[in-house]
Amino acid sequence: MIRRSVAVAAAKLTGGLSRRLGFGGGTALPGLVAERIDPEIVSDMAAQLGRGSVLVTGTNGKTTTARLLRGILRSSGLSPVANSAGSNMMRGIAAALAESATWTGDIRQRDRRIGVFEVDEATLPQAVSALRPRAIVFTNLFRDQLDRYGEVEYVGGIWRETIDGLDAKVTVILNADDPSLAALGRRAGLRTLFFGLEDESLAIEKLEHAADARWCSICGRELSYSAIYYGHLGHWRCEGCDTSRPGVEVGITSIETFPEALSLTVSLPNDQTAQFKLPLSGLYNAYNALAAAAAASALGATNHDIERGLRHASATFGRQERLTIEGRDVEVILAKNPAGLNEVLRTITNNGRSENIVFFLNDDIADGRDISWIWDVDFELLSGSLKNVTVSGIRAWDMALRLKYAGFDTFDRVELDTERALRKALTETPEGEPLIVVPTYTAMLDVREMLARWAGKKAFWQED
Amino acid sequence: MAKKLRVAHLYPKLMNIYGDRGNILCLKRRCEERGLDFELDELSVGEKLKSDHYDLIFIGGAQDVDQRRVAGDLREVKGDALREAVENGVVVLAVCGGYQLMGRYYRTAEGAELPGVGLLDMWTIHPGEADKRFIGNIVVEWNGGTLVGFENHGGRTYLGDGARPLGKVVYGFGNNGEDAGEGAARAGVFGTYLHGSLLPKNPKFADHVIQAALSRRYEGIELDEIDDRVEEAAHAAAVQLAMGRSII
């Protein structure tokens, strides 16, 4: 008990100090300090959350899904505790719990508190044993940062082990459109809830190069698809053993796309539907909203809460990543892996927003040291629309070379310095046109801070 | 009639984990820029390989689970034709998991032995998941210059007397982290752990492979110079990053 309060106090001090000294949001270091002092800090504090916890993991969409889910839960009267800045290892979760407690380590208003934590794929086993969640959301499994995890198979394997050890009361919320996640739901006696896209009119024609899970997990035969949405997500079946995409309890029955928004019709359990407009674009965001709705439904939120919550949560959403600077509409989109970036490129191209782009490719540990994934991205989608391209980041020349292969003359388009690259891209973007900024994770932290400064806004960790 | 490079890409769906598509894009681009035609056939599990048609056969890397499927297909369907092709002077480029399968055998982390096609006198042993994976940027001395890329492998490869390393490790791990050897080569067969992708950023090596492949049907062929400014800059930057970081 004393140990816990010392740990929490130390975490709070570290976080405050780190922010004041300008080291950034102080989202991980305080947790590290707290964990050092009290290794049981996460399970101790989590036990105080009256409404338990829900975890969100997967390759893409963790942050957005968790954020939308928080919005829904808030509108149903709960007060979520969350690692909202995307620090998703144990230390980030410890920091979030410490932040939500008093200096003596007590969480107030316990009966309204619920943990909503996004969890790094490889951290899931530790997070599950420390937090004992009520529900786990799996968004998707794509190839990402192979140098850290070794292989995609490895992540699939530790998830399977985690699920095998789950208590029967835990609800596992799975993306039915992802064959490797559907396979996770086959454990006997597991409480599952599947979500997926039902509207086949949004399918793209063929599998992208980024597709990973294309073989049946039971008989090994190549899967066939009647619709593919992105990467390997779609309506799949195996002709060999007759396994197919499971039926979904929460699905999107129709989507209307606008340049900067999606209008979604979501089917919910008990034959109800919810309709709302999401001020975000891209099918991947439709999936995020769907995952959040499915999780909220599993946690007992009413359909009314979900509809209202998503509307409300999303109303303030775009603000974080879109800024107006010197008459240009600047949008920052994180690039993490081939499937995600392909979807981003498709979305900005379809929306006529792909004329001015600046790419930042870093290869620090948080970005993934191996940048070979850029060769699996279809930058060719941009040919015909991209006019002004600027290339920066630690591995700028690798990106310049990849873009050369997509038909862009990039020899004079490399600017290694982040600020100068951003400035150059901004200056060359005609007034009134959008500038799309596509950084990898570590570059994003610098880029956001710079842009926020130029736009006169608060830095990201100060917003909700 | 324009000269043509005929390429077979083996198991493009199964063996494509580390941006291996970039190698194919590179071969195509470097041919087309020189007015050479480029023909590509993708051959999956179960499809037969013609032993006298292609100039170059490429095989990329994979996850362990896919590698087992490929090993089976190489044994039962394509292995004989592949060995015959090399006899006929066809060039083979094998990267990472594909490289491992070109040897005598690959012993997996679980101790299972996957037979290789035996084109290179080498064998690979995975010491188990508890041992360190060789992951990171790698720089190799090759042909008076350098090769640069990224390696990510658990298996340790050892060479017999019938093969020589493709190059010498300057930074990174290479075949086994012990003898400074990287990759393996013999007449017409190149194996390497480098991806990243390998060929786009190593234009001299790419041309070396293209020229060797074309020489089978066009004796004495020379390749025209092309604009490699971005390629050379990317190569130099990658070498510098790997070496610069190694000092820390």
Interface residues (C-beta under 8 A of the other chain):
Chain A: R143 L146 D147 G150 E151 V152 E153 H209 R214 G220 E222 D363 R369 D370 I371 S372 W373 I374 W375 D376 I394 R395 A396 W397 D398 A400 L401 R402 K404 Y405 T410 F411 V414
Chain B: K13 N16 I17 Y18 G19 D20 R21 G22 L25 C26 R29 Q63 D64 V65 R69 R133 I135 G136 N137 F150 N152 G154 H195 G196 S197 P200 K201 R229 V230 E231 A233 A234 A236 A237 A238 L241
